[in-house]
Amino acid sequence: MQYTKKDLGSYQLHLIKTDKYKTITIKVMFRRRIKKEEVTIRNILTSLLVQSTKKYDTKRKMNIEAQELYSSSIAFDNTRLGNYINTTISLNVLNDKYTEKGNFNKALEFLNEVLFNPDVEDGKFKEKNVDIIKTREKTELQGLKENLGAYTAVRSLESFDKNSPVSIRMIGYLEDLDSIDGKSLYDYYLDMINKDNVEISVIGDIDESEIVKEIKKYFKLRILKKQSTNISLPLKKHRARRLFAKETVDANQTNVNMICTVDKLTDYERKYVLPLYNVILGGGPDSKLFKIVREKNSLCYFISSRYKALDNILVIRTGINRKNYSKTLKLTEKVMNMMKKGKFENEDLKTAKEFFETSYDQIEENPNAVINMYLAMEYLGLDDIDTRRKMTNKVTKNEIIKVAKKIHMDTVFTLEGDKDEEKDI
Amino acid sequence: MKKKIFKGLDIEYYRETLENGLEVVLIPMLDKKNYFITYATKFGSDITTFTPQNSEEVKVPDGVAHFLEHKMFEQEDGVDPFTFFSKSGTGSNASTSYNFTQYICYGTKKFTENLRYLIRFVNSPYYTDENVEKEKGIIAQELNMYNDMPDFQLEMRLRQNLYHTLPRRVDIGGSVEEIYKITKEDLYTCYNNFYSPNNMFVVIGGNFNHKEALKIIYEELELKENKPYPKVEEFNEKKEVRIKNDKFKSSIEVSKVALGLKIPKNDLGNKDEFTKMLYLKMFTRLLFDSSSKFKEKVIEEKLMTDMYTEWENAYKYLTFYFMAETESPNELLKEVKSELENKDVNEEDFNRMKKVWIANLVRKSDDPESMVYDAFDDILYNNEIIPDKIDKIRALDFKELKNIIKKIDFSNISTVVMTPNK
């Protein structure tokens, strides 16, 4: 696997040459500082870009073209990374070896069409298409409450800090839909392709000089000034008094999310110690929370913790019977205290290290993971894999205990299911 | 052990059947770093009533196969299998379906130890009154989680309306009420009758040595005894759907619809099941795929925002499921029905779809897990690997497609409308 980075002025090109895969993946990433009021319009815009183009002016024609290119796929998503919103549009296509000569170039042309030849008339996206996407968004937004887990996640972060980017709903906002039209979408599109930071990554069995030539031909971006903002969110001190928030729904299960703040960490702690702590605490079926809350006390089916490094928080989530709420909370706190007091074995730490060993091993099996790894090295300051292996192995039990003391349960959000559960003894 | 090849994919596999009937498929992919192992039994939630040899009929509570799967992770030596696998950074899990239960592990290290352990732990049941009791709260929460999902409620309602007697009417996990009746004796009875080598199989893909793998499988399983396969309840399922039209309310925001088309396998002539399924899937792909005229029309007319289709192979029936989110349930259902009845397919789309399917098989062959699950389905439904799927897709014939869809009775449909309760 051979990595090269090229600065093409307006954007960086990351090339990873490998014959490991039968496919070639190209990822184009647009990123800028996140603003709550831009999420909905950005979601609609990205959906519109893959809805139709000038040349393929219906979704059906677009899909037929993708199928003709031996089932190529164009996928997009919008995610928040700390202070940034990242829009990724990616193309995955079989290598010409498995299709026919010229197929890859045609696929590149197709991607170019999607990104730079939008289906616009008189400076506006066509209202018919805008309408289709808005209708779908509306349904999705209305349906958020139906997905209890997702709704709990969103509401818990809003309770935690409604003014921080951490609580921005990536699904968007119903109230923003009305004001979005073909004109505002096209303006936003121009703003995005002219002002966002852009990264292009290509991975597969590629000819380097050939691909640079092709990319230069298609991606004629003219981004003048690169934006720079700290990616990580600022530290937040935990409340003097824990916040408890609750809503009730017509459901069988009660969903609980606990948001924990993290005190100031060193770079080493953030990259290596806390991730290990998290695996031991609630990273999987071998974790303390799983073993104690689920296996020993039969209180839940799922319980897990997740560390969001860029947001400086750790989130614990579970689904229980409402009558077991206090018991579950107490046990969770007990487990967190055990970690603080060092009541876990060296063996637990060793196992957590193995977990990362395997995930490092597996990165190269997945083209997307490889791309993300190089991007993370570039923008999140992560180390290369060899360094990561070395540093992960170095972490000691005392370092875990030290970090455990920096974690504080700050907000507990409960989505209480109020269906009578008499059957569930 | 016979070396064979998946035609057109540059991938070899090895096939063996042990004397006691255990089926083995090994797919070494040495350019990968990881491996994926599944050890499975053809026992799932479909079976709740059966008669072991020289014994009386047994009826166990619904959801027993799934309960048993959970309890496999309880070992007499107190070692938790999750912990064992985690020590080498290996992931593990299990799942239960209507017609199988599987135990998996996947990772990059300690292949031989992990394979041996996977087989051993699944071969050593340890059920006690206490550990069975303890699991009930956990599974109740799992069932509640599903019961709170609107799509799940809708699908279960449709299943109840499609089938009169088939266990596919009941959730794989059973109900909270039923699982509280489960005892350790129920688990042992099921285990002893259905976790026998002649009802089980192992499929492995990825980076491993096939000779070493086979050696371990022989060492661990060659001497495992078979219990004669019990007589399993047969269902005299009527062809007609049980309820044609149904509606109900739930705490949702946007309405949803479901439609099921139930087709007796015998109606479709005497082609092999894999080929029959290909034709049926081709038919519904052409009608409802992202490149179909139907999808374009209903989305433009705002009759639907999102949809999902699936085929089920259930005993003597093949059933098509269509589920969608819509503000106009009745209009949408009308459109779907007329689309099915019009059978409007064309050869150009048909040929393009063949190309898509072949490309997707090539794409999937980059991933050990996908290769394992393809082989898994082959063993589950055909008892043998189908090594020439690409050829089978190439051989699909447009006239034959039209011929097969002529045989379908499109009136045998059940529909459900789910609307918000406020």
Interface residues (C-beta under 8 A of the other chain):
Chain A: K20 Y21 K22 T23 T58 K59 R60 N63 I64 Q67 E68 Y70 S71 L94 Y98 T99 K128 D131 I132 T135 R136 T139 E140 Q142 G143 K145 E146 N147 L148 V249 D250 A251 N252 Q253 G284 P285 D286 K291 R294 E295 S298 L299 C300 Y301 F302 G319 I320 N321 E347 K350 T351 E354 F355 F356 E357 T358 S359 D361 Q362 E364 E365 G417 E421 K423 D424 I425
Chain B: D31 K32 K33 N34 D80 F82 T83 S86 K87 S88 G89 T90 G91 S92 N93 G107 T108 K109 K134 E135 K136 G137 I138 I139 A140 Q141 E142 N144 M145 N147 D148 M149 P150 V176 E177 Y180 S251 I252 E253 V254 D289 S290 S291 S292 K293 K295 E296 I299 E300 K302 T305 D306 E325 E327 R352 M353 K355 V356 A359 N360 V362 R363 S365 D366 D367
